[in-house]
């Protein structure tokens, strides 16, 4: 019976080690991405949908460069995929904004008003989704159960 527990323990340890190794390699950052993260000149991206009259303004050094050179191109993800991910990440983001004692208030400054019942359009969802990926990779954060990959 003791040998059974030893075998199960070794199997669990092996699976955990393999999982940890896999998740670390999934977050590897290329030289080009690291250069985008190191930018200090402010980029300002305005995300707007004139039909719904909504606008998001992102002021983040390097995001525009990252979006144009690293992120998946427009059309790669479906709008419904990005809407689902954005809902999850906005919920987590807003939870962190209201907990400044637990999460860095310089990272989570303002809540995001994202209503899942509103169709914001492809462009708004694309840029918001990619900002979340950029943010998670740059600041080593996790805004949901998914590994932030590009």
PATI-982470 format. One record per residue: x, y, z of N, C-alpha, C in turn; residue number from 1; residue in three letters. Coordinates in steps of 0.1 Angstrom, whole numbers, plus 5000, padded with zeros to 4 digits. Layout:
BEGIN
<node n_x="X" n_y="Y" n_z="Z" ca_x="X" ca_y="Y" ca_z="Z" c_x="X" c_y="Y" c_z="Z" seq="NUM" type="ALA"/>
...
# end
This chain:
BEGIN
<node n_x="5008" n_y="4988" n_z="5000" ca_x="5000" ca_y="5000" ca_z="5000" c_x="5009" c_y="5013" c_z="5000" seq="1" type="UNK"/>
<node n_x="5020" n_y="5012" n_z="5008" ca_x="5029" ca_y="5024" ca_z="5008" c_x="5035" c_y="5026" c_z="4994" seq="2" type="UNK"/>
<node n_x="5038" n_y="5016" n_z="4987" ca_x="5044" ca_y="5018" ca_z="4973" c_x="5034" c_y="5024" c_z="4964" seq="3" type="UNK"/>
<node n_x="5021" n_y="5020" n_z="4966" ca_x="5010" ca_y="5026" ca_z="4958" c_x="5010" c_y="5041" c_z="4959" seq="4" type="UNK"/>
<node n_x="5011" n_y="5046" n_z="4972" ca_x="5010" ca_y="5060" ca_z="4975" c_x="5023" c_y="5067" c_z="4970" seq="5" type="UNK"/>
<node n_x="5034" n_y="5060" n_z="4970" ca_x="5046" ca_y="5066" ca_z="4965" c_x="5045" c_y="5068" c_z="4950" seq="6" type="UNK"/>
<node n_x="5040" n_y="5058" n_z="4943" ca_x="5038" ca_y="5059" ca_z="4928" c_x="5029" c_y="5070" c_z="4925" seq="7" type="UNK"/>
<node n_x="5017" n_y="5071" n_z="4932" ca_x="5008" ca_y="5081" ca_z="4929" c_x="5014" c_y="5095" c_z="4932" seq="8" type="UNK"/>
<node n_x="5022" n_y="5096" n_z="4943" ca_x="5028" ca_y="5109" ca_z="4946" c_x="5038" c_y="5113" c_z="4936" seq="9" type="UNK"/>
<node n_x="5046" n_y="5103" n_z="4931" ca_x="5055" ca_y="5106" ca_z="4920" c_x="5048" c_y="5110" c_z="4907" seq="10" type="UNK"/>
<node n_x="5037" n_y="5104" n_z="4904" ca_x="5030" ca_y="5107" ca_z="4892" c_x="5024" c_y="5121" c_z="4893" seq="11" type="UNK"/>
<node n_x="5019" n_y="5125" n_z="4905" ca_x="5013" ca_y="5139" ca_z="4907" c_x="5025" c_y="5149" c_z="4906" seq="12" type="UNK"/>
<node n_x="5036" n_y="5146" n_z="4912" ca_x="5047" ca_y="5155" ca_z="4911" c_x="5052" c_y="5157" c_z="4897" seq="13" type="UNK"/>
<node n_x="5053" n_y="5146" n_z="4889" ca_x="5057" ca_y="5147" ca_z="4875" c_x="5047" c_y="5156" c_z="4867" seq="14" type="UNK"/>
<node n_x="5034" n_y="5154" n_z="4869" ca_x="5024" ca_y="5162" ca_z="4862" c_x="5025" c_y="5176" c_z="4866" seq="15" type="UNK"/>
<node n_x="5027" n_y="5179" n_z="4879" ca_x="5028" ca_y="5193" ca_z="4883" c_x="5041" c_y="5200" c_z="4877" seq="16" type="UNK"/>
<node n_x="5052" n_y="5193" n_z="4877" ca_x="5064" ca_y="5198" ca_z="4871" c_x="5062" c_y="5200" c_z="4856" seq="17" type="UNK"/>
<node n_x="5056" n_y="5191" n_z="4849" ca_x="5053" ca_y="5193" ca_z="4835" c_x="5044" c_y="5205" c_z="4832" seq="18" type="UNK"/>
<node n_x="5034" n_y="5207" n_z="4841" ca_x="5025" ca_y="5218" ca_z="4839" c_x="5032" c_y="5231" c_z="4842" seq="19" type="UNK"/>
<node n_x="5040" n_y="5232" n_z="4852" ca_x="5047" ca_y="5244" ca_z="4855" c_x="5057" c_y="5248" c_z="4843" seq="20" type="UNK"/>
<node n_x="5064" n_y="5238" n_z="4838" ca_x="5073" ca_y="5240" ca_z="4827" c_x="5065" c_y="5245" c_z="4815" seq="21" type="UNK"/>
<node n_x="5054" n_y="5239" n_z="4812" ca_x="5046" ca_y="5243" ca_z="4800" c_x="5041" c_y="5257" c_z="4802" seq="22" type="UNK"/>
<node n_x="5036" n_y="5261" n_z="4813" ca_x="5030" ca_y="5274" ca_z="4815" c_x="5041" c_y="5285" c_z="4814" seq="23" type="UNK"/>
<node n_x="5053" n_y="5282" n_z="4819" ca_x="5064" ca_y="5292" ca_z="4818" c_x="5068" c_y="5295" c_z="4804" seq="24" type="UNK"/>
<node n_x="5069" n_y="5284" n_z="4796" ca_x="5073" ca_y="5286" ca_z="4782" c_x="5062" c_y="5293" c_z="4774" seq="25" type="UNK"/>
<node n_x="5050" n_y="5292" n_z="4778" ca_x="5039" ca_y="5299" ca_z="4771" c_x="5040" c_y="5314" c_z="4772" seq="26" type="UNK"/>
<node n_x="5046" n_y="5318" n_z="4783" ca_x="5047" ca_y="5333" ca_z="4786" c_x="5061" c_y="5338" c_z="4781" seq="27" type="UNK"/>
<node n_x="5068" n_y="5331" n_z="4773" ca_x="5081" ca_y="5337" ca_z="4769" c_x="5078" c_y="5349" c_z="4760" seq="28" type="UNK"/>
<node n_x="5087" n_y="5359" n_z="4762" ca_x="5086" ca_y="5371" ca_z="4755" c_x="5097" c_y="5373" c_z="4745" seq="29" type="UNK"/>
<node n_x="5093" n_y="5376" n_z="4733" ca_x="5104" ca_y="5378" ca_z="4722" c_x="5111" c_y="5391" c_z="4725" seq="30" type="UNK"/>
<node n_x="5122" n_y="5393" n_z="4718" ca_x="5130" ca_y="5405" ca_z="4719" c_x="5122" c_y="5417" c_z="4714" seq="31" type="UNK"/>
<node n_x="5115" n_y="5415" n_z="4703" ca_x="5106" ca_y="5426" ca_z="4697" c_x="5095" c_y="5430" c_z="4707" seq="32" type="UNK"/>
<node n_x="5089" n_y="5420" n_z="4714" ca_x="5079" ca_y="5424" ca_z="4724" c_x="5085" c_y="5431" c_z="4736" seq="33" type="UNK"/>
<node n_x="5097" n_y="5426" n_z="4740" ca_x="5104" ca_y="5433" ca_z="4752" c_x="5107" c_y="5447" c_z="4748" seq="34" type="UNK"/>
<node n_x="5111" n_y="5450" n_z="4736" ca_x="5113" ca_y="5464" ca_z="4732" c_x="5101" c_y="5473" c_z="4733" seq="35" type="UNK"/>
<node n_x="5089" n_y="5467" n_z="4729" ca_x="5077" ca_y="5474" ca_z="4730" c_x="5073" c_y="5477" c_z="4744" seq="36" type="UNK"/>
<node n_x="5076" n_y="5468" n_z="4753" ca_x="5073" ca_y="5469" ca_z="4767" c_x="5082" c_y="5480" c_z="4774" seq="37" type="UNK"/>
<node n_x="5094" n_y="5482" n_z="4768" ca_x="5104" ca_y="5491" ca_z="4774" c_x="5102" c_y="5505" c_z="4769" seq="38" type="UNK"/>
<node n_x="5093" n_y="5508" n_z="4760" ca_x="5091" ca_y="5521" ca_z="4755" c_x="5086" c_y="5530" c_z="4767" seq="39" type="UNK"/>
<node n_x="5091" n_y="5543" n_z="4767" ca_x="5086" ca_y="5552" ca_z="4777" c_x="5078" c_y="5564" c_z="4771" seq="40" type="UNK"/>
<node n_x="5079" n_y="5565" n_z="4758" ca_x="5071" ca_y="5576" ca_z="4751" c_x="5057" c_y="5571" c_z="4751" seq="41" type="UNK"/>
<node n_x="5048" n_y="5580" n_z="4755" ca_x="5034" ca_y="5577" ca_z="4756" c_x="5027" c_y="5575" c_z="4743" seq="42" type="UNK"/>
<node n_x="5020" n_y="5564" n_z="4742" ca_x="5011" ca_y="5561" ca_z="4731" c_x="4997" c_y="5564" c_z="4735" seq="43" type="UNK"/>
<node n_x="4989" n_y="5570" n_z="4727" ca_x="4975" ca_y="5572" ca_z="4730" c_x="4967" c_y="5565" c_z="4719" seq="44" type="UNK"/>
<node n_x="4958" n_y="5556" n_z="4723" ca_x="4950" ca_y="5549" ca_z="4713" c_x="4935" c_y="5552" c_z="4717" seq="45" type="UNK"/>
<node n_x="4928" n_y="5557" n_z="4708" ca_x="4914" ca_y="5560" ca_z="4710" c_x="4906" c_y="5549" c_z="4703" seq="46" type="UNK"/>
<node n_x="4898" n_y="5541" n_z="4711" ca_x="4890" ca_y="5531" ca_z="4705" c_x="4876" c_y="5536" c_z="4705" seq="47" type="UNK"/>
<node n_x="4870" n_y="5537" n_z="4693" ca_x="4856" ca_y="5543" ca_z="4693" c_x="4848" c_y="5535" c_z="4683" seq="48" type="UNK"/>
<node n_x="4835" n_y="5535" n_z="4686" ca_x="4825" ca_y="5530" ca_z="4677" c_x="4815" c_y="5541" c_z="4676" seq="49" type="UNK"/>
<node n_x="4814" n_y="5548" n_z="4664" ca_x="4806" ca_y="5559" ca_z="4663" c_x="4791" c_y="5555" c_z="4663" seq="50" type="UNK"/>
<node n_x="4788" n_y="5543" n_z="4659" ca_x="4774" ca_y="5539" ca_z="4659" c_x="4768" c_y="5538" c_z="4673" seq="51" type="UNK"/>
<node n_x="4776" n_y="5533" n_z="4682" ca_x="4772" ca_y="5531" ca_z="4696" c_x="4776" c_y="5542" c_z="4705" seq="52" type="UNK"/>
<node n_x="4784" n_y="5551" n_z="4700" ca_x="4789" ca_y="5563" ca_z="4707" c_x="4797" c_y="5560" c_z="4719" seq="53" type="UNK"/>
<node n_x="4805" n_y="5549" n_z="4718" ca_x="4814" ca_y="5545" ca_z="4730" c_x="4828" c_y="5547" c_z="4726" seq="54" type="UNK"/>
<node n_x="4836" n_y="5551" n_z="4736" ca_x="4850" ca_y="5553" ca_z="4733" c_x="4858" c_y="5549" c_z="4745" seq="55" type="UNK"/>
<node n_x="4870" n_y="5543" n_z="4742" ca_x="4879" ca_y="5539" ca_z="4752" c_x="4892" c_y="5546" c_z="4748" seq="56" type="UNK"/>
<node n_x="4899" n_y="5552" n_z="4757" ca_x="4912" ca_y="5559" ca_z="4755" c_x="4922" c_y="5551" c_z="4763" seq="57" type="UNK"/>
<node n_x="4932" n_y="5546" n_z="4756" ca_x="4943" ca_y="5539" ca_z="4763" c_x="4956" c_y="5547" c_z="4761" seq="58" type="UNK"/>
<node n_x="4962" n_y="5551" n_z="4773" ca_x="4974" ca_y="5559" ca_z="4773" c_x="4985" c_y="5549" c_z="4779" seq="59" type="UNK"/>
<node n_x="4992" n_y="5543" n_z="4771" ca_x="5002" ca_y="5532" ca_z="4775" c_x="5014" c_y="5532" c_z="4766" seq="60" type="UNK"/>
<node n_x="5025" n_y="5536" n_z="4771" ca_x="5037" ca_y="5535" ca_z="4763" c_x="5040" c_y="5521" c_z="4757" seq="61" type="UNK"/>
<node n_x="5041" n_y="5521" n_z="4744" ca_x="5044" ca_y="5508" ca_z="4737" c_x="5032" c_y="5500" c_z="4732" seq="62" type="UNK"/>
<node n_x="5020" n_y="5504" n_z="4737" ca_x="5009" ca_y="5496" ca_z="4733" c_x="5006" c_y="5497" c_z="4718" seq="63" type="UNK"/>
<node n_x="5007" n_y="5509" n_z="4712" ca_x="5004" ca_y="5510" ca_z="4698" c_x="5015" c_y="5502" c_z="4690" seq="64" type="UNK"/>
<node n_x="5027" n_y="5503" n_z="4694" ca_x="5038" ca_y="5495" ca_z="4687" c_x="5035" c_y="5480" c_z="4688" seq="65" type="UNK"/>
<node n_x="5032" n_y="5476" n_z="4700" ca_x="5029" ca_y="5462" ca_z="4703" c_x="5017" c_y="5457" c_z="4694" seq="66" type="UNK"/>
<node n_x="5006" n_y="5466" n_z="4694" ca_x="4994" ca_y="5462" ca_z="4686" c_x="4997" c_y="5460" c_z="4672" seq="67" type="UNK"/>
<node n_x="5005" n_y="5469" n_z="4666" ca_x="5008" ca_y="5469" ca_z="4652" c_x="5019" c_y="5459" c_z="4648" seq="68" type="UNK"/>
<node n_x="5027" n_y="5454" n_z="4657" ca_x="5038" ca_y="5445" ca_z="4654" c_x="5037" c_y="5431" c_z="4660" seq="69" type="UNK"/>
<node n_x="5031" n_y="5430" n_z="4671" ca_x="5031" ca_y="5417" ca_z="4679" c_x="5018" c_y="5410" c_z="4679" seq="70" type="UNK"/>
<node n_x="5007" n_y="5418" n_z="4681" ca_x="4994" ca_y="5412" ca_z="4683" c_x="4989" c_y="5405" c_z="4670" seq="71" type="UNK"/>
<node n_x="4980" n_y="5396" n_z="4672" ca_x="4974" ca_y="5389" ca_z="4660" c_x="4966" c_y="5400" c_z="4652" seq="72" type="UNK"/>
<node n_x="4966" n_y="5398" n_z="4639" ca_x="4960" ca_y="5409" ca_z="4630" c_x="4944" c_y="5408" c_z="4632" seq="73" type="UNK"/>
<node n_x="4938" n_y="5420" n_z="4628" ca_x="4924" ca_y="5420" ca_z="4629" c_x="4918" c_y="5409" c_z="4620" seq="74" type="UNK"/>
<node n_x="4908" n_y="5403" n_z="4624" ca_x="4902" ca_y="5392" ca_z="4617" c_x="4906" c_y="5378" c_z="4623" seq="75" type="UNK"/>
<node n_x="4917" n_y="5378" n_z="4630" ca_x="4922" ca_y="5365" ca_z="4636" c_x="4912" c_y="5359" c_z="4645" seq="76" type="UNK"/>
<node n_x="4907" n_y="5367" n_z="4654" ca_x="4897" ca_y="5363" ca_z="4664" c_x="4883" c_y="5367" c_z="4660" seq="77" type="UNK"/>
<node n_x="4873" n_y="5359" n_z="4663" ca_x="4859" ca_y="5364" ca_z="4661" c_x="4855" c_y="5374" c_z="4671" seq="78" type="UNK"/>
<node n_x="4845" n_y="5382" n_z="4668" ca_x="4840" ca_y="5391" ca_z="4677" c_x="4834" c_y="5385" c_z="4689" seq="79" type="UNK"/>
<node n_x="4827" n_y="5374" n_z="4688" ca_x="4821" ca_y="5367" ca_z="4699" c_x="4832" c_y="5361" c_z="4709" seq="80" type="UNK"/>
<node n_x="4843" n_y="5356" n_z="4703" ca_x="4854" ca_y="5351" ca_z="4711" c_x="4860" c_y="5363" c_z="4720" seq="81" type="UNK"/>
<node n_x="4862" n_y="5374" n_z="4714" ca_x="4868" ca_y="5386" ca_z="4721" c_x="4858" c_y="5391" c_z="4731" seq="82" type="UNK"/>
<node n_x="4845" n_y="5392" n_z="4728" ca_x="4835" ca_y="5396" ca_z="4737" c_x="4835" c_y="5388" c_z="4750" seq="83" type="UNK"/>
<node n_x="4835" n_y="5374" n_z="4748" ca_x="4835" ca_y="5365" ca_z="4759" c_x="4847" c_y="5367" c_z="4768" seq="84" type="UNK"/>
<node n_x="4859" n_y="5369" n_z="4762" ca_x="4871" ca_y="5371" ca_z="4770" c_x="4871" c_y="5385" c_z="4776" seq="85" type="UNK"/>
<node n_x="4867" n_y="5395" n_z="4769" ca_x="4866" ca_y="5408" ca_z="4775" c_x="4857" c_y="5409" c_z="4787" seq="86" type="UNK"/>
<node n_x="4846" n_y="5402" n_z="4786" ca_x="4837" ca_y="5401" ca_z="4798" c_x="4844" c_y="5396" c_z="4810" seq="87" type="UNK"/>
<node n_x="4851" n_y="5385" n_z="4809" ca_x="4858" ca_y="5379" ca_z="4820" c_x="4869" c_y="5388" c_z="4825" seq="88" type="UNK"/>
<node n_x="4877" n_y="5394" n_z="4816" ca_x="4888" ca_y="5402" ca_z="4820" c_x="4883" c_y="5416" c_z="4826" seq="89" type="UNK"/>
<node n_x="4872" n_y="5421" n_z="4821" ca_x="4867" ca_y="5434" ca_z="4827" c_x="4862" c_y="5431" c_z="4841" seq="90" type="UNK"/>
<node n_x="4855" n_y="5420" n_z="4843" ca_x="4851" ca_y="5417" ca_z="4857" c_x="4862" c_y="5416" c_z="4866" seq="91" type="UNK"/>
<node n_x="4873" n_y="5409" n_z="4862" ca_x="4885" ca_y="5408" ca_z="4871" c_x="4891" c_y="5421" c_z="4873" seq="92" type="UNK"/>
<node n_x="4893" n_y="5429" n_z="4862" ca_x="4899" ca_y="5442" ca_z="4863" c_x="4891" c_y="5451" c_z="4873" seq="93" type="UNK"/>
<node n_x="4878" n_y="5451" n_z="4872" ca_x="4870" ca_y="5460" ca_z="4881" c_x="4871" c_y="5455" c_z="4895" seq="94" type="UNK"/>
<node n_x="4872" n_y="5442" n_z="4897" ca_x="4874" ca_y="5437" ca_z="4911" c_x="4887" c_y="5442" c_z="4917" seq="95" type="UNK"/>
<node n_x="4897" n_y="5443" n_z="4909" ca_x="4910" ca_y="5447" ca_z="4913" c_x="4910" c_y="5462" c_z="4916" seq="96" type="UNK"/>
<node n_x="4903" n_y="5470" n_z="4908" ca_x="4902" ca_y="5484" ca_z="4910" c_x="4896" c_y="5488" c_z="4924" seq="97" type="UNK"/>
<node n_x="4886" n_y="5480" n_z="4928" ca_x="4880" ca_y="5483" ca_z="4941" c_x="4887" c_y="5477" c_z="4953" seq="98" type="UNK"/>
<node n_x="4898" n_y="5471" n_z="4950" ca_x="4906" ca_y="5465" ca_z="4961" c_x="4921" c_y="5470" c_z="4961" seq="99" type="UNK"/>
<node n_x="4923" n_y="5483" n_z="4962" ca_x="4936" ca_y="5489" ca_z="4961" c_x="4946" c_y="5484" c_z="4972" seq="100" type="UNK"/>
<node n_x="4941" n_y="5479" n_z="4983" ca_x="4950" ca_y="5474" ca_z="4993" c_x="4955" c_y="5461" c_z="4989" seq="101" type="UNK"/>
<node n_x="4949" n_y="5454" n_z="4980" ca_x="4953" ca_y="5441" ca_z="4976" c_x="4961" c_y="5441" c_z="4962" seq="102" type="UNK"/>
<node n_x="4956" n_y="5450" n_z="4953" ca_x="4962" ca_y="5451" ca_z="4940" c_x="4968" c_y="5465" c_z="4938" seq="103" type="UNK"/>
<node n_x="4979" n_y="5466" n_z="4931" ca_x="4986" ca_y="5478" ca_z="4928" c_x="4977" c_y="5489" c_z="4922" seq="104" type="UNK"/>
<node n_x="4973" n_y="5499" n_z="4929" ca_x="4964" ca_y="5509" ca_z="4924" c_x="4970" c_y="5517" c_z="4912" seq="105" type="UNK"/>
<node n_x="4983" n_y="5517" n_z="4910" ca_x="4989" ca_y="5523" ca_z="4899" c_x="4987" c_y="5515" c_z="4886" seq="106" type="UNK"/>
<node n_x="4984" n_y="5502" n_z="4887" ca_x="4980" ca_y="5494" ca_z="4876" c_x="4966" c_y="5494" c_z="4873" seq="107" type="UNK"/>
<node n_x="4958" n_y="5494" n_z="4883" ca_x="4943" ca_y="5493" ca_z="4882" c_x="4937" c_y="5506" c_z="4887" seq="108" type="UNK"/>
<node n_x="4937" n_y="5517" n_z="4879" ca_x="4933" ca_y="5530" ca_z="4883" c_x="4918" c_y="5533" c_z="4882" seq="109" type="UNK"/>
<node n_x="4912" n_y="5528" n_z="4871" ca_x="4898" ca_y="5531" ca_z="4869" c_x="4890" c_y="5519" c_z="4864" seq="110" type="UNK"/>
<node n_x="4878" n_y="5519" n_z="4868" ca_x="4869" ca_y="5508" ca_z="4864" c_x="4866" c_y="5509" c_z="4849" seq="111" type="UNK"/>
<node n_x="4863" n_y="5498" n_z="4843" ca_x="4859" ca_y="5498" ca_z="4829" c_x="4844" c_y="5495" c_z="4828" seq="112" type="UNK"/>
<node n_x="4836" n_y="5503" n_z="4822" ca_x="4822" ca_y="5501" ca_z="4821" c_x="4819" c_y="5494" c_z="4808" seq="113" type="UNK"/>
<node n_x="4819" n_y="5481" n_z="4809" ca_x="4817" ca_y="5472" ca_z="4797" c_x="4804" c_y="5464" c_z="4799" seq="114" type="UNK"/>
<node n_x="4794" n_y="5468" n_z="4792" ca_x="4780" ca_y="5461" ca_z="4793" c_x="4779" c_y="5450" c_z="4783" seq="115" type="UNK"/>
<node n_x="4778" n_y="5437" n_z="4788" ca_x="4777" ca_y="5426" ca_z="4778" c_x="4765" c_y="5426" c_z="4769" seq="116" type="UNK"/>
<node n_x="4755" n_y="5435" n_z="4772" ca_x="4743" ca_y="5435" ca_z="4764" c_x="4744" c_y="5445" c_z="4753" seq="117" type="UNK"/>
<node n_x="4756" n_y="5452" n_z="4752" ca_x="4758" ca_y="5462" ca_z="4741" c_x="4768" c_y="5456" c_z="4731" seq="118" type="UNK"/>
<node n_x="4764" n_y="5458" n_z="4718" ca_x="4773" ca_y="5454" ca_z="4708" c_x="4783" c_y="5466" c_z="4705" seq="119" type="UNK"/>
<node n_x="4795" n_y="5465" n_z="4710" ca_x="4805" ca_y="5476" ca_z="4708" c_x="4812" c_y="5475" c_z="4694" seq="120" type="UNK"/>
<node n_x="4810" n_y="5465" n_z="4687" ca_x="4816" ca_y="5464" ca_z="4674" c_x="4829" c_y="5456" c_z="4675" seq="121" type="UNK"/>
<node n_x="4834" n_y="5453" n_z="4663" ca_x="4847" ca_y="5445" ca_z="4662" c_x="4859" c_y="5453" c_z="4667" seq="122" type="UNK"/>
<node n_x="4860" n_y="5465" n_z="4662" ca_x="4872" ca_y="5473" ca_z="4665" c_x="4874" c_y="5476" c_z="4680" seq="123" type="UNK"/>
<node n_x="4863" n_y="5479" n_z="4687" ca_x="4864" ca_y="5482" ca_z="4701" c_x="4868" c_y="5469" c_z="4709" seq="124" type="UNK"/>
<node n_x="4862" n_y="5458" n_z="4705" ca_x="4865" ca_y="5445" ca_z="4712" c_x="4879" c_y="5440" c_z="4709" seq="125" type="UNK"/>
<node n_x="4883" n_y="5443" n_z="4696" ca_x="4897" ca_y="5438" ca_z="4692" c_x="4907" c_y="5446" c_z="4700" seq="126" type="UNK"/>
<node n_x="4906" n_y="5459" n_z="4701" ca_x="4916" ca_y="5467" ca_z="4708" c_x="4916" c_y="5465" c_z="4723" seq="127" type="UNK"/>
<node n_x="4904" n_y="5464" n_z="4728" ca_x="4903" ca_y="5461" ca_z="4743" c_x="4909" c_y="5448" c_z="4746" seq="128" type="UNK"/>
<node n_x="4905" n_y="5437" n_z="4738" ca_x="4911" ca_y="5424" ca_z="4741" c_x="4926" c_y="5424" c_z="4740" seq="129" type="UNK"/>
<node n_x="4931" n_y="5431" n_z="4730" ca_x="4946" ca_y="5431" ca_z="4728" c_x="4952" c_y="5439" c_z="4739" seq="130" type="UNK"/>
<node n_x="4946" n_y="5450" n_z="4744" ca_x="4951" ca_y="5457" ca_z="4755" c_x="4953" c_y="5448" c_z="4767" seq="131" type="UNK"/>
<node n_x="4942" n_y="5440" n_z="4770" ca_x="4943" ca_y="5431" ca_z="4781" c_x="4955" c_y="5421" c_z="4780" seq="132" type="UNK"/>
<node n_x="4957" n_y="5416" n_z="4768" ca_x="4968" ca_y="5407" ca_z="4766" c_x="4981" c_y="5414" c_z="4768" seq="133" type="UNK"/>
<node n_x="4982" n_y="5426" n_z="4762" ca_x="4995" ca_y="5434" ca_z="4764" c_x="4997" c_y="5437" c_z="4779" seq="134" type="UNK"/>
<node n_x="4987" n_y="5442" n_z="4785" ca_x="4988" ca_y="5445" ca_z="4800" c_x="4993" c_y="5433" c_z="4808" seq="135" type="UNK"/>
<node n_x="4986" n_y="5422" n_z="4806" ca_x="4990" ca_y="5409" ca_z="4813" c_x="5004" c_y="5405" c_z="4811" seq="136" type="UNK"/>
<node n_x="5008" n_y="5406" n_z="4798" ca_x="5022" ca_y="5401" ca_z="4795" c_x="5032" c_y="5411" c_z="4800" seq="137" type="UNK"/>
<node n_x="5029" n_y="5424" n_z="4799" ca_x="5039" ca_y="5434" ca_z="4803" c_x="5041" c_y="5435" c_z="4818" seq="138" type="UNK"/>
<node n_x="5030" n_y="5434" n_z="4825" ca_x="5030" ca_y="5435" ca_z="4840" c_x="5029" c_y="5422" c_z="4847" seq="139" type="UNK"/>
<node n_x="5030" n_y="5411" n_z="4840" ca_x="5030" ca_y="5398" ca_z="4846" c_x="5018" c_y="5396" c_z="4855" seq="140" type="UNK"/>
<node n_x="5006" n_y="5399" n_z="4849" ca_x="4993" ca_y="5398" ca_z="4856" c_x="4985" c_y="5387" c_z="4850" seq="141" type="UNK"/>
<node n_x="4975" n_y="5382" n_z="4856" ca_x="4966" ca_y="5372" ca_z="4851" c_x="4952" c_y="5377" c_z="4854" seq="142" type="UNK"/>
<node n_x="4944" n_y="5381" n_z="4843" ca_x="4931" ca_y="5386" ca_z="4845" c_x="4920" c_y="5376" c_z="4842" seq="143" type="UNK"/>
<node n_x="4923" n_y="5363" n_z="4845" ca_x="4913" ca_y="5353" ca_z="4842" c_x="4920" c_y="5339" c_z="4842" seq="144" type="UNK"/>
<node n_x="4913" n_y="5329" n_z="4838" ca_x="4918" ca_y="5316" ca_z="4838" c_x="4927" c_y="5312" c_z="4827" seq="145" type="UNK"/>
<node n_x="4928" n_y="5321" n_z="4817" ca_x="4936" ca_y="5319" ca_z="4805" c_x="4950" c_y="5325" c_z="4805" seq="146" type="UNK"/>
<node n_x="4959" n_y="5317" n_z="4800" ca_x="4973" ca_y="5323" ca_z="4798" c_x="4973" c_y="5333" c_z="4787" seq="147" type="UNK"/>
<node n_x="4978" n_y="5345" n_z="4790" ca_x="4978" ca_y="5356" ca_z="4780" c_x="4988" c_y="5353" c_z="4769" seq="148" type="UNK"/>
<node n_x="4983" n_y="5347" n_z="4758" ca_x="4992" ca_y="5344" ca_z="4747" c_x="4989" c_y="5353" c_z="4735" seq="149" type="UNK"/>
<node n_x="4999" n_y="5353" n_z="4726" ca_x="4996" ca_y="5360" ca_z="4713" c_x="4998" c_y="5350" c_z="4702" seq="150" type="UNK"/>
# end
